[in-house]
Amino acid sequence: MSIDLSQFHQVFYEESYEGLDAMEQGLLEMDVEAPDDEVINTIFRAAHSIKGGSGTFGFNQVAEFTHVVETLLDEVRSGDRAMNQSIMDLLLVSVDCIRSLLQDLQAGDDPDLTQATDLKSQFEAILNGESASSESVGEVNSEDNTAEPIANEGGGKGYKIHFVPEETLLQTGNEPTRMFRQLAEVSDDCIEVSANLERLPSLTAMNPEHCYLAWDITINKAIDRSEIDEVFEWVIDDAEVVITEFDLSDSTIEEQASEQIEEPIAQAVSSEVESIAPEPAADKAPVENTAEKEPAKAKAKAKASTPESSSIRVSIDKVDSLINMVGELVITQSMLGQLGQNFDITRVQRLQEGLAQLEHNTRELQESVMKIRMMPISFVFSRFPRLVRDVSRTLDKKIDLVLSGENTELDKTVMEKIGDPMVHLIRNSIDHGIEMPDVRIAAGKPETGTVELNAFHQSGNIVIEIKDDGAGLNKERIQQKAIENGLIDESTTLADEQIFDLIFQPGFSTADAVSDLSGRGVGMDVVRRNIASLNGSIEVSSETGKGSRFVIRLPLTLAILDGQLVKVGEEIFIFPLVSIVESIQMDDTAINNVGGHSDVLQLRDEYVPIVQLHEIFSVNKDEPPADDNIVVVVETDGEKVGVVVDELLGQQQVVIKSLEENFKKVEGISGATILGDGTVALIVDVSGLSKMSGTSIKQIDSAHKAA
Amino acid sequence: MAKILAVDDSASMRQMVSFTLKGAGHDVIEASDGVEALKLAQGQSVDLVLSDVNMPNMDGITLCKNLRQLGTYKFTPILMLTTESAGDKKMEGKSAGATGWIVKPFNPDQLLTTIKKVLG
C-alpha cells in the first residue's frame, strides 16, 4: 500500500510552527534558576513532536538536528542536567534554526544546513562533555534498523523455541495464538507447536484471566533469527523464551524443498520480507519529493509568502454561538413564512415585529461571523518578549516588557499586518527611547527600563499603546532635523504634538540620521503608511526625561467600514467615517484660487486644498455648481483635504468588496460596496485622493506666503 | 476490519496514522490526548489502541494504566508510538500494561505490518 505522505506536510508545518512558538514562549518565560517542570515538559513535547513528525515525513535534516535538541531537553526534564543561561540561549537559537529549516523545506528549497551543523556540534559538545547520556546522533536513523537484511545461510538452521509466558501475559494484550500465527507466516507454515500443560492448575484454582500454558515450537525452516526475535519482541520481559538452533537434517530440507514446489511461497516470503525490512520513511519520501519537486516548486513559493493565512483556528464557543444564531434565524424565517401564507392588513403589526426580529438576528449573525476572524492579539504580542530580550542584550540595556490586554481580539488580517509596524516601534523604543543603565541611574530612574504594550477596545476600534519610560523625544533635535530636511522653516512655530508628528513625515529620517539621532525617526513614515493602509492611525506623545507613548488605532476588521454616503451627480460615493473631520456648507467666496491653479478653502485659520470629486472621477454633473457647496473635510497622513460634493446622504456600515479582485485597481478608490437598493457605490481612498489633488499643505503654505 | 483508537497530540501524525488505517479498511477514532482518548474509550470498546507517549494533559503511559482499569480494555492490544528507543520508556509502557510499541519514525507500511501482529 503506497500512501503519498506529502498530503500531510501542510499540517505538519503548521503544527511545527506552533510548537516552535510554544518552545520559544516557554523558554522566554522560564526562570533559569528554577525552571518550572510543566514548562520544560511543554518545550520537550514540542521538540519531540517536531522530531517525530519530521522523521516520519522524510525531513531527515530536521529530525537529526531536533534529535540533539530533544536529547538535551530530555536531560533537563529528567533532572540530569541543570538549566543555565547558555543552554537557554542555545535552545532559543535552535528554535530559530529549526524554523528556518522548515521554512526552506516548505518553500521547496534545500535547507541551508550551515547553522544547524554548527549548532549541532555545540549540542554534542555539551552532551558529551559533562555528559549524562551520550546517545549518538545517528541513532534517529539507526534505531529502527533492528531487522537485518535477510541472508539465508547455507544449509540453514531450524529453531526450537521454548516459550513459557508469565501468567499475566494476557493482561498486556498479547496473545500467544497471534504470535504463533505470525511465526507460521514467516516460516511458511513449517512450524510445529505443542502445548505444555504442566502448569495447569485444577479447575477450582484456575483464574480464567491467566495463562497457564507453555509451548514448545519447532520451526523447520531456515529463516532469519531476527524474524523470530521480532515476534517475541514485546513479550521478552514477560516470558521465558529460549531459542535454540538446530541443523536442518537433509530429510527436512528435502521435505521442505518439495513443499516449496507445491506452493508458490517464495514470493510470499519476499514480499513479507520487504514490508518488514526497515525502510525508513526517509529513504522513500525524498525520492517522491524530487519527482514532484519541479511542478510543486512554484506553488510552494507562492504559498510561502503567506504561510499562516491558510487556515484559522476557531474556538468551539464561537462556532456554537453561530449555530445558535442560525437556529434563531430559521425560527424567525418560519414565523414570517407562516405569516405570509394568509396575510391581511390586520397582521401588519406582527409582520413588522417579525421583520425587526429578522434584522436583529441578521445583525447578531453578522457579528458572530465576524468574530470568527477575530483572534486575541496575544498572537502578535507573543513574539515581542523574544525581540525585547534579543535587542536589549545586543544593546546592553536592561528592559522589562509589560504586556496587558493580550486577550483583546482583532481581525486576523489586521493582525498579520500590524506585527511589522509594532516590531519597528518596539525596537525604536528600546534602541532610542530607553537609556543605558548608567544614564538611567544618573537621572534618578530605576536601572531597568520598562516598555509597556497594551491593547483594548474603544468605540469600535482597537487601540494599541506602546509606552516606554525612556528619555522621551528630543524636540530640539527633531525640529533641527526637520529644518535641515526642508520639512519646516526656521521661523515656523509648532506645538509639541506638531513637532512630534514630524517624525512620521516622509523624508524626515535620512540614512545618517538613523544612528546619531537620539530621538526617533527611523522609517516612521513607513510605519504610519502601513497603519494607514489598514484604515488606522498612529499618534505619539512624549515628555522629556519621562518617556514616550505611541497610540495605534485600528478598525476591528477590514471587512466592514463605517461610511458616510455622499452624492455627486447621480453617483453615490462613500467616505470612511474615521477620516472625516467635519462637513461644512460654504459659499463660493470662501474658496480662493491660489497660485493660479489650485483652489483652497479658508477654514478658520487654516488653508485646505479643495478637490472637486466630480472632476476627479469624471462624473456628469448637469446642474451648475450651486452657490453653497458642501465640503467634506477629510484628513489623511496629517493633511486635510476639502472634498466638494453635491449632497450628504446617510451614514451606514458597508461591507467592503475588493474592486481590484472584481474589476481592476482604480486610483482614488479603495473598494466598492453594494447598497440596500442593489446599486454599487464606490468607497473613496482618502489618502489616494489627496495625492491625486496634487497639492499639499506645504505647497499651499508656501504659495500663500508668496502671495 | 478493526476499530482502532488513535491517540496523538500531533495533528499530522494523527492524520497520517488515521489515513493509513482507514485506507486499509479499518475504522478509526481519533483523540488528541490521553484525557480525550479515555473519555472516548469509556463509551465503547475498540480492537486496538495506538497511542503516542508524550502528550499534554495525560500522557500515553497514564492512558494505558487507566485503560487497563476499565473492564472492556483488560485484554485490548495497546501499542505505544514512541521515538524513544531506550529501554526504560518501553519498560515503563510495558509495566503500565502496554502490549507493544512502534518506534517512530515509521512509514505507513511498517504501521500496517505491525498492527497485523495484534489484530484478528
Interface residues (C-beta under 8 A of the other chain):
Chain A: M1 S2 I3 L5 Q7 F8 H9 V11 F12 E14 E15 T42 F44 R45 H48 S49 K51 G52 G53 G55 T56 F57 A63 E135 E139 V140 E143 D144 L170 Q171 T172 G173 N174 E175 R178 M179 Q182 E209 V231 E233 W234 D237 D238 S275 I276 P278 E279 P280 A281 A282 K284
Chain B: D9 S10 A11 S12 M13 Q15 M16 F19 T20 G23 A24 D52 N54 M55 P56 R68 K74 F75 T76 P77 I78 L81 T83 S85 A86 M91 K94 G97 A98 T99 G100 W101 V103 K104 P105 F106 N107 P108 D109 Q110 L112 T113 K116 K117 V118 G120
